[in-house]
């Protein structure tokens, strides 16, 4: 009867093949040829997952060389079909001009238990091996996984979300559209707070806001590099670039105004405006800065503080082309440009746009 099934497949008479297989499955369900043709029937019926499962089981359970060859050929056909469908879907997702804007796809953290469940799904969607997939999925903070046309990133991101893998995507333009004000100092604070700040054109002014408008806080350390002379292993002098210090940056997000208030330790004028830390003129910058952050914490006790910038930056620093499109709004004196500055603005901007997206979805 197996020969009759094979003949039915050659004639593409799938109705007869299905009828014969039904009988064979009752008589000898474990016969590898019966299982192979069941896989073929699933394949021609567009039940690709079921077909793949049977082909893979045959590769593990049978030693028949002919069946092994045909099972491998079946898997190859399925992979080619999947690739063609993927390319068609991506082409469809990048038709509109807005779909081809540069964007980023960010993976959100998973517990180790959930990573074990998610890794095979992630591997299948992103066409990776399961071991690599498990390494890529983050367990602590965000991981910038891919850059490219936002339509394509949305295509992958939607599949990942359906598979229970948390992620989000956005365009670089959305981050560039956020206004940034450089805070010089707080001039007053009661029910409302007023800051003296500079806009992007470096014009000095003031901005008054209610503390309830602040929906997120972002803290990050930016390294300061200096060229130093060092002695190498052969006792010869050599010049090296080393991290000499860190500057602390602190962003307050006001989404209703589409703006960020940006403070940093060496740029805040502690002796101007409100007396937040007593005897500011006699303290070190570190003492004054810690006092300022403690005071802000008191005003915003329930507002989340995002402080995983450094591990995020490590996933993005080599993306020089993408980061070159991001205006950092960081005004530190640097002898050479560094990707750390736009990376911080990207991180803060992602917090900003992701919160806006979550609000829209609620």
N, C-alpha and C positions, 0 to 999 in steps of 0.2 A: 504493500500500500504506500510505502515511502516513495517508491518510484512513481506512483500515480500523483502524489503530492508534488514531486519535483517537476513532472510533466505539466501539471496545472500551473505551476509558477512560470515555467518557460512560455506557456501560452498566455500568461497574464490573466488566467481564469481564477481570480482570487476567491470567487464564491465557492467553486468546487474545492479549492485548496482548504478553505476554512471548514467546509463540511467534512472533508476527510480528516483534517487535524482534530476536529472535535471528537471523532471516534477514536483516533489514535491516542489522544490524551486520556481517554477513559481506560484504554487497554494497556498502554505502556508510557505513562507520563514522564518517566525518568530517562527514556531513550534519548541520547544526545541529538540524534537526527530529528526527532519529534520536537525537541526544544529549539533546535536551530531554525526549523521552518516556522515554529511559532514566533520566533524573533523576527523572521522575514515578514510574516503576516502583520506583526505590529509595525514594522518599518513601513510597509506599503500603505498601512492604514493611518499613517502620520502619528502613531503612538511611539514617538522616538525614545522617550525615557524608558518605556517598557522594553523596547527592542534592545536598547543599550544595556539594560540590566541583564537580559538573557545572554547577550553576546559575551559580556564580561564574566558571567557565571561559567559559561562554557570554556572560556580560556583558563579558568582555574580548575575545572572538574573533569575535563576530558583529555585523553592523550591521542585521539584520532587526528592525524595530521591534516586530513582533508577538511574536517570540521573546524579545526583551529585556524586554518588558512581562510576559510569562508567567514568565520566569526570576526577575524581581523579586518577582512575586506568590508564586512558590514559596519564595523566601528568607524572605518575610514570614510565610508559613505555618509554616515551620520554626522561625522565631524565636518565634512564638506558642506552638507546641507545646513548645519548650524552656522557655519561661517558665512555662507551666502545670505541666510536670513538675517544675520547680524549686520552684514554690510548694507543690506537693503534698509533695515530699520535705522541705522545710523545716517544713511543718506536722506531718509525721510525726516529725521530729527534735525537735520542741518540745512533745511530749505530756506527758512526765513533769514533775513540779514541779522536779526537779533540772535539767531542760533549760532552764528559763527564768531561771536565776540569771544575774546580770551576769558577763560574762567578757570576755577579751581574746584576740585572734588576733595572734600575733607572727610576722613573716617573718624567716627567718635568712639570712645573707649568701650571695651567689653570686659566683663569678668573672665577669668581663665576658664571657668565652667562653660560660659556662653561661647567663648572663642572656639572651644573644642567642637561645639555644635555648628557654629557659623563657618568655620574654616573650609569644609568641603563645598559649601554653597558658594562661598566667596571664590574659591578656586575654579569652580565651574563657570561662574559668571565672568570672571576676569581672565579665564584661560591660564591658570597657574597650576603648579603642582601643590597638593595639600600642605606639604611641609612649608613651602615658601609662603603660602596663604596665611598660615598660622603665625609666621614671623611678622608679616605685614600688618595684621590686625592689631591695633593698639590696645593696651590694657590700662594705661594711665590717662594721658591727655589726648588731644587731637593729633591726627597725623595727616599732613597734606599728602594725598596719594597720587593725584594726577592733575596736570594742567592741560589745556587744549580748548577746542571749541565747546562752548557751554551746552550746545544742543546734544553733543555726543556725551558729555559728562552727565547731563540730565538723564539720558538714555540708560547709562550704567547705574547712576544713582537710584533711579526708580526701581530697577531690578534688585539692587542691593537692599533697599528699604522693604520691598515685598518679601525678601528672604529673611527679614528680621535683623539686618545688619545696619546699625544706625549710621547715617551719613548725611551730608548736605552739600550743595553746590551753589556757586554764585559767580557773577561776572566781576572782573577787576573794575569795570566801570562803576558798579554799585558801591564799591569801596572808595573809589576816587570822588564820588559825589558827596561823601560825608564831609561837612565843614569841620575844621579843627581850629580851636582858639587856644593860644598859648597863655596860660594863666601866670600873671606876675605876682598877684597876691589877692587875698580876700580882704575887701574893704569893710564889709559888715556881714552879719549873719544873725537872723532872728527866725521868724517864720519863713522869710525869704533870705537868700544869700546873694551877695553882689561880689563879682570878681572884676578886677582890672586885668585886661587881657589884650593880646594882639591878634588881629585876624590874619588871614593868609597873605595879605598885602603888607603885613607888618605895621598896620595902623592901630594905634592904641585907643582903647575905648573901654566901656564897662558892659557887663551882662548880668542881669538880675534874674534869678530863677528860684523856684521852690524846690526844697530838698526832695519832695515827692516825685519830681520830674526825673530824678536820677534813677535809671533802671539797671545799670551795671557799672562795675568798677574793674579796672584792669591794671595789674601791677607787673612791671618787667624790669630786668637788669640789662643794661646795654654796656658791653665791654669798651674800654678805652685802650687803644693800642699805642705803644711807643716803640720806636726803633732803639734797641740797646746793643751794646757791644758785649759779646760773650766769648768765652774761651772754649774751643771745641776739644774733642778727644785727643787731638794731636798738639794741644797747647798753643793753637794758633787763634788769633783774634778773628771773630766773625760777627757780622751784623745780623740781628734777628729781630723780628717783630713779635713782641710779647704783650700779653694783657697786663696792664699796669694797675687798672682800677675799673670800677663799674659805676655807671650813673643809674639812678633809680627813676623810672618813669611811672606815672600814675594817671590813668584816664578816667574821667567821669563821663558816662554816656547819657545824653539827653535826646532820646529818639524822637520825642514830639517836636523837637526843633531841628532834627537831622544834624546834630552837631556833637562833637566831643570836646570837653575841656581837658587840656593836657597840662600836667604839672611835672616838673622834675627837680631833683634835689638841689642842683647847682644853679637852677634858673629861678627858683622862688625867692622873692625878696622878703625875707623873714622880718626885717626891721621896718617894713611898710605896712600900712593898713591895720587890721586887727592884731591885738596881742594874743596870739594863740599859744605860744610857748613863752613862759616868763623868762626874762633876762636873755632874750634872743641874741642880743649883740655880744654877749659873753660866752655863748654856747658854741659848740662845734656844729657844722652843718648837719652831721648825722643826728645829733640830739634834737636839733630844731625840726629836722625832717620827720623823725620818729614821732615827735610831739604833734606835728601837723597831721600825720596819718592817723594817729590815735584820736585826734579831734574829729577828723572826717568819719572815722569808724563810729563815733558816738552819734553823729548826725544820720548815719545810714546803717544802723545795726542789722537790718534784714536784707540788705542789698548784696547779692553775691559778688565775691571778689574772685576774679579770674587771675590766677597767678602761675599757670603752667606754661608761660611763654618760652622758657629755655628749652624744654624737651620738644615743643612744637618747632622752634627755630631750627633745631637740629635736623628736622625733616624737610626744611625748605631752603636752607642757606645755599645749596648748590643750584637752585632754580634761578640763575642769574638773569636769563632772558625775561622771565615773567616778572621778577622783582624790579627790573629796570623800568617797567611801566607804572610802578607805584611811587607816587610822591610821598616821601616818608613823613614830612612835617616834623622832622627831628633836626634841631639846629645846633648840633654839637660841632666844635672845631675839630676837624679831622684832616690829617695829612693826606690820607687816601680814603676814597669811598669804601664803604663796607655794606654787605648785604644785611647786617644786623638791623640797621635803621629801618629800611622798608619792611623787613620781616616783622618788626614790632608793630608797625602800622597795619600790616596785613592781619596779624593776630587780633589786634584790637578791632579792626574793621570787620573781621569775620564774626567776632562776638556780637558786634552791633547788628549786622545784617541777619545773622542766624536768630537773634532774639526777635527781630522784626518779623521774620518768617514764621517763627513759632507762635507769635501773637496773632498773625493772620490765620493760622491753622486752628487756633483754639475756638 
